[in-house]
């Protein structure tokens, strides 16, 4: 059975990789959590005992860093603040354009959602003969 930590079902991978599926925990923080709890990094998530899982949960809960819902809320509030003060980054977020200085003449489709805004794109074919 899949182990659940912080509302996330961990995949059956090595534990240090599986913990990175929790939003806000990367590889270095995952290694630090496992080192602090003394749990083996090479064990699979499905082979995790309930005692080890509770140790990891306690370590994550006592951490001074936001994860999952708190972190998502914090990021959204930061973006909302930038939009409200009409900063350059805020306006880029409003227009759904890259906000970190990337060129947009040919690229930038990831942020825009692959929208093609050129003359020929999305045009319908010629009218049918009647």
PyMOL commands that set and color helices and strands:
alter all, ss='L'
color gray80, all
select helices_A, chain A and resi 15-21+27-37+45-47+50-62+68-84+88-94+109-112
alter helices_A, ss='H'
color red, helices_A
select strands_A, chain A and resi 4-5+8-9
alter strands_A, ss='S'
color yellow, strands_A
deselect
rebuild
show_as cartoon
